[in-house]
């Protein structure tokens, strides 16, 4: 058993790492674009452009066009037997909805590309969890998405709060700070509470990836 002193030192170290991570900007990281993954107002128009200098926009009106239909019209990323088939060269600069082909992870994140080798029902999910862009790790040059939400029907308010809401540095613990990775799917959850409310029990805990 660890002594209370060792536990305090460990928690203090974690808090220092978190503070340093939040204040040090690592320029080489690949950013997550949460404006694509989790738009705020479900009825708002989202703007995508192929050339900022020309100020030319593709408008996605979410009240009239689904995410799948928009992707079909403007983008061409597809999955073919689990492999991503990229869009044509002349469309590479168009900012499209992020999608992936790695299953089952992309299904859980709700970001699967349309699968041309399967039925249309396996396409980009209409309803996806709230995703969080984790770029605070000092030890990684890459950002990554992790799930930071509980299902709407989940009733444990305390667990839901610890998953979805920020806590102060003073209240930070290893359970709220460290990411949880599903051993079966490799899906990353913001912390152990987010894994818990999504009914994931077999996880490994990590500060960075």
BALO-185982 format. One record per atom (N, C-alpha, C, CB): y, x, z. Coordinates in steps of 0.001 Angstrom, whole numbers, plus 524288, in hexadecimal, padded with zeros to 5 digits. Glycine has a CB too. Layout:
YXZ ...
//
This chain:
7FB538034980000 800008000080000 804E88037280000 800017FC46804CF 808AD801FA7FCDC 80D8F804E87FCA9 810EE8038680159 81084803CC7F788 813A0807608036A 8171880663807CB 81BF58038C805E6 8189380B8580A8E 81EAE800BD8096C 823887FE0B807E6 82790801CB80597 825E47FB3D80C9E 827A8806A280789 82B6480A7C8058A 82A5080BC77FFD3 82B3380F7B808D6 8254B80C967FE87 823D980DD77F91F 82520809477F58A 81DFD80F387F8BB 82416804777F759 825567FFD67F43D 82B2F7FF837F328 8237B7FADE7F709 82E5D800B67F734 83404800827F67F 835D2804967F28A 836CD801567FBB9 8338F8094B7F2E1 834E980D707EF2D 8338480BD27E9A0 8321C8128D7F09C 82EE0809647E905 82D1A807B97E3DA 830BD8039C7E190 82787805967E427 832267FFAD7E4BE 835A47FB8C7E2E9 83B0C7FDB67E1A1 836147F7387E705 83CD88016E7E4CD 841EB803DB7E3CC 841D3806CF7DE9F 8436B807917E84B 83D7A809747DD92 83CE780C467D8A0 83D1B808887D402 837C280F597D88C 83A5A804187D480 83A5F800297D05B 83FE17FE207CF67 836B47FB9F7D1BE 842C37FD2D7D3B4 848157FB2D7D32F 84BA17FF2A7D085 84A4A7F9B97D88C 84AE58042A7D1C7 84E07808467CF54 84CD9808937C983 84CFD80D987D1F1 847C3808357C82A 84639808457C2A5 848B7803BB7BFBE 8403E8080A7C219 848AB7FF1C7C22D 84AF97FA837BFB6 850C97FB397BED7 84A007F5AF7C304 8538B7FD487C2C9 859297FE267C245 85A5F8020B7BDF2 85B6F800117C76B 85774806537BDD5 8585480A387B9C2 8571E8080D7B461 8550980F0B7BAC6 85308804D57B422 85174802927AF1F 8559F7FEFE7ACFB 84C5A7FF9A7AFAF 858267FC187B07B 85C1E7F85B7AECC 8612A7FB097AD34 85D347F4757B31A 862147FFC67AF25 867098025F7AE07 866AA806657A9AD 86909804F47B2DE 861E7808307A880 8614480C107A455 85FF18095979F3F 85CFE810137A5BD 8631780A0379B3E 862148079E7961E 85EFD80B76792CE 8674B8060B7934F 85A62809EF79134 8572D80D3C78DD9 857E880B6578844 8514B80D1278F7C 85A9780E8678515 85C3D80CE977FE1 857C080C7277C03 8602C810AE77DD2 8537380F2877CEE 84F5080F5D77908 84B9C80ABE7793B 84C4881441779AE 84C4F8073D77CF4 848AE802E477D60 849567FF0C778E9 849678002178288 845087FCA877765 845327F865773A0 8467B7F36877694 83FEB7F7E177095 84ADE7F0D177577 84C717EC5277895 8494F7E76E77758 852227EB3F777C6 8489F7E42777B58 846757DEF677A73 84B057DB697790F 8435C7DCDF77F5F 84A637D80D77546 84E877D46B773C9 84D167CF0C775D3 84F5C7D45276DBD 84ED17CDE377A99 84D587C8F377D06 850127C44F77A95 84E847C91B782BF 8543D7C53F7778D 856B97C0DA774DF 852F67BE7A770F0 85BCC7C29B77220 84F317C18676F22 84B417BF8776B8B 846B27BD2A76E82 849557C3DA767EE 845337BFA8772C9 840807BDFF77590 841657B931778EA 83E807C25E778EB 845E17B8EF77B91 846D27B49277F1A 84C637B28E77E91 845C37B632784BC 84DAB7AFA677A81 852E87AD6A779F8 8540D7A9AD77E6C 8537C7AA98774B6 8590E7A92C77FCD 85A7A7A5FF78449 85A187A0327834D 85FD77A749785F5 85E0379DFF780B7 85E157987077F97 859F87973177B74 86391796B177DC3 8563B793B677C9F 8521479295778D3 8540779013773CF 84E1578F1677B43 858EB78E3D773B9 85AFD78BB976F04 85F4378EE776C55 85D177866777060 8602C793A776E2E 86477796A476BE9 862E8798F5766A4 8662F79AFC76FA5 866DA79A127637D 865F979CC475E8C 865C37A2A075F9E 86A5679B6D75A7B 861D77A53975D93 8616E7AADD75E26 862C67AD67758F7 85BE57AC7E75FFE 865E47B18875920 867BD7B41275463 864E67B93E7538C 86DA97B4F5754A6 8631C7BA0F74ED2 8608A7BEEA74D5C 863327C0FE74875 85A8B7BE1874C75 864187C60F74824 866E47C826743A4 863E37CCAC74138 86C627C9E974536 864A77CD7173C17 8620B7D1C47396F 865AF7D66873898 85FE47CFF173439 86ABC7D5A873971 86E6B7D9EF738DA 873647D89E73BE7 86FA87DAF6732F9 874277DAFB74090 878C47D9B6743BD 87DDD7DAB6740E1 878B37DCD4748BD 87DF07DEB273D60 882B97DFEF73A88 8845F7DB99736E0 882087E4E57377E 880957D8DA7349C 881C97D48C73110 8828F7CF6B733F4 87D7B7D3F272D10 881297CF65738F9 881B77CAB473C29 87ED97C612739BC 887797C96073CE4 87A257C70D737D7 877007C30373547 872C97C12C73908 874887C5157301F 872957BC1C739F2 86F297BA1873E08 86B0E7B65573BED 8725C7B7687422D 866707B6AA73E42 8627C7B29D73D9F 862AB7AF5D74297 85CD57B4FC73C9A 8633E7AA567420F 863CA7A6F7746A3 85EB37A4147479E 868527A30E745E9 85CE77A48374C69 858437A18E74DFB 85A0579D2A7519A 8541B7A52B750BB 859DB7986074FC5 85B20793E0752FA 85616791FC7557E 85DC878F7574FB2 855AA792DC75A8D 850C5791A975D3F 84FB078BD775DB8 850D47940A76294 853AD7889A75CB4 852CB782F175D03 85021780E075822 857F27801375DDA 85062783D2753DA 84E30781E974EEA 849C67854B74CC9 8526D7818D74AE5 8498278A3274E85 845A178DCF74C5E 842C179091750C2 8483B791D5748BA 83DA47908A75079 83A84793267547F 83AB47990B753BC 834CC791347545F 8391679BE6757C0 838EE7A19675767 835547A35975303 837267A3F375C99 831017A0AF75269 82D397A21474E5A 82F987A149748F6 8283279ED274EE9 8322779CC074823 8347879BA37430A 838DB79F76741C2 8368A7960B742E2 83C027A0D2745B3 840347A49E744D1 83DEA7A9E074331 843997A53F749C7 839DD7AB83745F4 837617B07F744AF 8352F7B07773F20 833057B1B37489D 8330D7AC0073D83 830D87AB997383F 8351A7ABF373418 82DD17A677737A3 839B27A9AD73538 83DE67A98773165 840867AED5730B3 841E97A583732FC 841817B189734FA 844C47B637734E1 841A07BB4073577 848CC7B5E973924 83D8D7BB1073887 83A867BFC3739A6 835287BF6D7371A 839FA7C09173F94 832677C3BC73745 82D457C3B5734CC 8292E7C69473801 82D9D7C61C72F71 82A4D7C79073CF9 826617CA1674042 821D57C66174114 828BC7CBC77458F 81D2D7C8447402E 818787C519740CF 814377C8647435B 816957C2E873B79 8104E7C5C474564 80B9F7C86A74744 807397C75E74367 80A1B7C68E74CE3 804267CB537425B 7FF8E7CAB573F09 7FB007CD61741C5 8007A7CD0A7396C 7F7B17CA1974440 7F3437CC1F74748 7F5027D00774B6E 7EF487CEB0743A7 7F93B7CE9B74E35 7FB1B7D1CF75284 7FEA67D64375101 7F6AB7D3EC75555 7FFBC7D6F874BF4 803237DB3174A1E 8083C7D8DE74825 8006F7DE73745C0 80CA67DB4174993 811BA7D93C747FC 812D57DA9D7424D 8160D7DB6174B89 8140B7D6A473F30 8157B7D75A739B5 81B647D6E97396D 812B67D33A73607 81E127DB2A73813 823BD7DB4573867 826527D875733D9 825A07E0D3738A1 82B207D6C5734CC 82E247D3F8730DC 82F9D7D79072C55 8330F7D19C7334D 831587D54872824 832BB7D85372383 837727DBCD7249C 833DE7D4B171EDF 838147DFE87218A 83C107E3E47227E 841967E1A672296 83BB77E81971E5F 842B67DDDD71F34 8480C7DBD771EE0 8497F7D8747238C 848B97D8BC719E8 845BF7D738726E7 846EB7D40C72B83 846AB7D72A73093 8432D7CF8172BD2 846057DC4B73049 845247DF5A73501 849C57DF47738BE 843E57E4E27338E 84E8D7DE6A736CB 853227DE8373A2A 8544D7D94273CB2 857C77E0437371A 851707D54373B36 8525A7D02073D8B 8501B7D00E7430B 84FE57CBB773A2B 8533B7CE4D746B1 851897CE3474C20 84E4E7C94C74D0B 856477CE6B74FEA 849567C9F574DD8 845CB7C58074E42 843B97C4E9753CF 8413F7C61974A6F 841357C095754B9 83E9D7BFBC759B4 83A737C3E875A6F 83C337BA31759FE 83A7A7C66D75EEE 836807CA5675FF1 8312F7C7BA7604E 837B97CD61764F8 82D567CA0675DC9 828107C7F275E43 8242D7CC6675E02 826EF7C3E2759F5 81FB07CB9276049 81BA57CF9176089 816717CD4375EE0 81B427D1E376611 812A07D0AE75DF0 80D767CEF075C32 809257D0337601B 80C2C7D16775700 80A757D2E676457 806787D4727681A 8050A7CFD476B91 8085D7D91576B72 8006A7CDBD76ACF 7FE887C96776DF7 7FAAC7CB657720E 7FBF87C53176A7E 7FA6B7C8E5776B1 7FD117C40377822 802847C4BF77A68 7F9D07C11E77BFC 804667C99F77AB8 809697CA9577D40 80DD57C78277ABE 80AAC7D05677D1C 80E2F7C7887757B 8128B7C4D6772EF 8123D7BEF4773CF 812987C60776D12 80D7E7BCD77747D 80CEA7B73E77585 80F0F7B5E677AE5 807267B5967751C 80E177B95877EB0 810057B86278400 815EA7B90B78436 80D617BC17787F0 818007BD0878189 81DAA7BDB478137 820317B95F77E00 81EFD7C30577EDC 81D387B70277A72 81F607B311776F1 822577B56877269 822E17AF77779E6 820A97BA0877088 8238A7BCB276C5D 81FEA7BE63767F1 8266F7C17276E8E 81BD87BB67766D2 8184C7BCD376290 81ABF7BB9A75D41 8130F7B9EF76323 81A177BF3075986 81B997BE127541F 817CF7BA0A751E5 81BA07C32A750B7 819747B77874DB3 815F17B3DE74B0E 811517B6E4748DE 818D17B0DE746AB 80CA87B4CF749A5 807E67B771747ED 8061E7B522742C0 803897B6F974C15 806947B82A73E8A 805207B62473967 7FF397B5FE738AB 807997B96E73520 7FC597B86F73C53 7F6A97B84B73BFE 7F4617B40873F6D 7F4617BD8B73D84 7F7E47B10A741DF 7F62C7ACFC7457D 7F9367A8057444F 7F6F37AEB574B4C 7F8AC7A424747B8 7FB6579F33746F6 8011379FBB748A5 7F8AF79AC774A05 8049E79C6F7468B 80A2979CAF74800 80B1C79BA974DC3 80D3B798D1744D4 807607995375075 8082C7980F755F8 8084A79CE37595F 803F47946B757DB 806B17A1657573E 806B17A62875A5C 80BC37A936759C1 8021A7A992758DA 80FD57A6A9757C0 814C07A94F7569C 817FE7AA1375B83 817DA7A64275297 81CA67AC3D75AA8 8205C7AD2875EDA 820F87A84A76234 825A47AED675CA6 820607A8F076742 8204D7A46E76ABF 8259E7A1C776AFD 81E9B7A61277033 8259C79C8C76B27 82A7B799A376BD5 82C6379A2B77174 829B9793CD76A64 828BD79A5A77515 82A1A79AA477A98 827F679FB777CD2 827F5795D877DA5 82B617A32377E89 829A87A8277808F 82C007A90A785ED 82B297AC9A77CD3 829A67AC8B78902 82BC07AD9878E32 830E37B08878DDD 827D67B0AE79170 833D27B0917922F 838A07B39D79257 8372A7B95C7928E 83C1B7B20E7971A 839277BC6B78ED3 837E37C1F178E8C 83C647C528790AD 8369F7C38F788EC 83B087C98B792FB 83EE37CD097955D 83E887D255792B3 83DFF7CD8E79B63 842FA7D48C79144 843067D9AC78EC3 843537DDDB792F4 847A87DA2E78AE0 83F157E0BB793B1 83EDF7E4B6797BF 8407F7E9EE79574 8395B7E51079A29 8455B7EB8E796A0 8472E7F09F794BF 849547F3E379938 84B5A7EFEA79087 847827F2D979E07 8499F7F5977A291 8463C7FA227A44F 84A4A7F1D97A704 841C97FAED7A1E0 83E537FF1D7A389 8407A8046F7A1F5 838E37FE557A13C 840BA8080A7A59A 8429180D4E7A47E 83E7E8107B7A18D 84406810107A986 839A380EC47A1C8 8355D8120D79FFF 83385810B379A85 830E5811A57A3B5 8361280D0A797FA 8346080B79792C6 8390880B4678F1E 8319880626792F0 8383480CCD78A2C 83C5580C9578641 83C358077778339 83BDB8112C78283 838C7803F4784AB 838317FF22781C2 838DB7FA7178558 832E27FEF577F0D 83B997F68A78365 83BF07F19878629 8373F7EE48784BD 841157EEB5784E0 836257EA62787E3 831CA7E6EC786C2 832F17E190788FE 82CA27E91D788FB 8307C7DDAF786C9 831157D85E788BE 82D157D75278CFB 830887D45D7844B 82EAA7D477790E0 82AEF7D2A4794C8 82C457CCFC79622 82B057D631799C8 828627CA21797EA 8291D7C4997992E 82B9C7C41B79E8D 823D87C19C79900 82FEA7C13579EB5 832917C05F7A3AC 8339F7BA867A466 837BE7C38C7A3EA 82F897B7857A479 8300F7B1E87A55A 82ADC7AFB37A719 832007AF177A061 82B297AB3A7A9AC 826807A8577AB45 826267A3657A7F5 826A57A6FD7B141 821757A15B7A72E 820FC79C627A460 82420798187A717 81B3579AC17A3F3 82620794727A410 8295D790467A647 8268678D2D7AA76 82B2878C9D7A202 8215A78CA97A9CD 81E5F789817AD7D 81CFB78C6E7B280 81977787987AAEB 81E49791827B2C6 81CF0794917B770 82045792C27BC04 81DB679A857B675 81DE1791DD7C083 8209378F3B7C4D4 8220A792B97C969 81D4378AF37C6C8 820117976F7C9AD 8215B79AD17CE1B 826D879D0B7CD50 81D4079F517CEB6 82AA479AB87CFF0 8302279C107CF1A 831437A1B67D096 833A57986B7D23A 82EE87A3967D4CF 82FF27A8E57D6A1 82E027ACF67D2B3 82D5E7A9CB7DBF3 8293D7AC417D0C4 8271C7AFE07CCE2 82A5E7AFAE7C7E1 821547AE907CBAF 82BD17AAF77C644 82F037AA437C18A 8343E7AD1A7C212 82FF27A4627C079 8369A7ACB17C6A2 83B9D7AF3B7C79E 83B167B52B7C762 83DCA7AD907CCF1 836ED7B7447C9C7 8361F7BCE97C9D9 834E67BF0C7C46F 831BE7BE4C7CD97 832EE7BBAD7C10B 831E27BD3F7BBA9 836D67BD157B85E 82DB47B9BD7B940 839BA7B8D67B8A5 83DDB7B7BC7B4DE 843547B9657B685 83DE77B21D7B3C0 844317BA487BB90 849757BB767BD61 849EA7C11B7BF38 84B007B7C17C1C7 84E8C7C3577BE7F 84F867C8AE7C047 84FED7C8D77C638 8548D7CADE7BDC8 84E467CD2C7C875 84EEF7CE027CE10 8527B7D2B27CED0 849917CED67D0DE 854F67D2F97D349 858707D75F7D45F 8553B7DC537D52D 85BDF7D6407D939 857DB7E0C77D4E5 855307E5BE7D5C6 852BD7E5D87DB36 859037EA5A7D51C 855857E3B57DEFF 8538D7E3B97E45E 84E9A7E0767E4F0 857B87E1B27E814 84E157DC717E1AD 8498B7D8F97E200 845177DAA17DE64 84B2A7D3727E0B5 845EF7DEC37DB5E 841FD7E0727D79D 83D307E2A27DA56 844407E4847D3ED 838A47E0DF7D8A3 833B07E2EB7DA9A 8306F7E4B67D5F2 830B07DEB77DDE5 82C137E7287D709 828A57E8D37D2C4 826A57E4247CFB5 824087EC027D4E3 825E07DFBA7D24C 823E07DB117CFA3 827DD7D8BD7CBE2 822447D6FA7D39F 82CE37D9197CD31 830E37D6E97C9BE 8329C7DACC7C595 835957D5297CCE8 8320B7DFD37C6A0 8341B7E3D97C31F 8303D7E5A17BEF4 835CD7E87A7C641 82B537E64C7C062 8278E7E8977BCC1 825727E4A07B8DD 823137EAFE7BFBF 824B57E65C7B409 8229C7E3027AFEE 81CBE7E2457B0A5 823C97E5527AA83 81AD47DDC57AEF4 8153F7DC8B7AF46 813197DBF17A9C0 814487D7777B28D 80ED27DE9A7A89A 80C7B7DE7B7A363 8072F7DBCD7A3B0 80BEC7E4157A11A 8067C7D7BF7A087 8017D7D4FA7A043 7FD5E7D8B079E0D 801F17CFE979CD7 7F9407D9A47A10D 7F52B7DD4579F54 7F2557DB6279A76 7F1437DE1D7A3AA 7F2207D63B799B7 7EF3A7D41F7954D 7F24B7D3F87903F 7ED6A7CECE79690 7F74F7D2887908A 7FA777D1BA78BD3 7FE9D7D5E778AF1 7FD0F7CC8378C16 7FFB07D91978EF7 803D27DD1178EC8 809427DAA678EA4 803137E09078A0C 809B57D59F78FCA 80ECE7D31979034 8116F7D4F679537 80E477CD0179023 816817D614794D3 819727D82079943 81C7F7D3B379BDA 81D2F7DC9279784 81C337D36D7A0FA 81F277CF9A7A405 8233D7D27C7A749 81B737CC487A795 827AB7CFE87A821 82C0F7D26A7AACC 82A827D4887B022 8308C7CE967AB66 8277C7D1877B305 825677D3667B802 8206F7D05B7B952 829897D2D07BC77 81E427D1747BDD2 8194C7CF107BF4E 819CE7C9267BFE3 8174F7D1737C464 81E827C74F7C13F 81F517C1B07C1EA 81F3C7BED87BCA7 824847C0A87C4BB 821587C1567B89D 8211F7BEFF7B363 81B807BEC37B16D 8248A7C21C7AF86 8186D7C2C07B2AC 812E27C2A27B13E 810127BE5C7B446 8104A7C7FB7B248 811657BDDC7B935 80EDB7BA077BC93 80FC57B4757BAA6 810D27BA977C22A 814A47B3277B95E 815C37ADC77B7CC 813B97AC8F7B258 81B977ACC57B804 812767B09E7AF58 8100C7AFD47AA38 80A217B04C7AA7B 812337B3C17A64E 808137B0027AF42 8026F7AFD87B031 7FFA77B4CB7AE57 800177AB217AD7F 802497B93B7AF04 7FFF37BE477ADAC 7FED87C1307B2BF 8039F7C1917A9FB 7F9FA7C2497B3BF 7F8837C4B07B8B7 7F6EC7CA697B832 7F41D7C1AB7BB24 7F47E7CBD67B3D2 7F2AD7D1367B320 7F6E07D4597B051 7ED727D15E7B007 7FA1B7D6F57B371 7FE7B7D9E97B146 7FE7B7DF757B366 803B37D7337B284 801317E2CF7B0A4 802617E7FE7B2B8 8084B7E85D7B347 8002C7EC787AF16 80A047EB397B729 80F8B7EB847B86B 811B47F0BE7B692 810737EAC87BE57 816647F09A7B44B 818BA7F5667B254 81EA07F5097B295 816F17F6817ACB9 821207F9917B37B 826D77F9CB7B37A 828D47FA0F7ADED 828D27FE827B6A3 8262F7FCF17AA8C 827DE7FD957A524 823207FDE27A1A3 82B4C8027E7A47E 824227FD9C79C6E 81FE87FD7D798A5 820F88016F7945A 81F3D7F7FB79658 
//
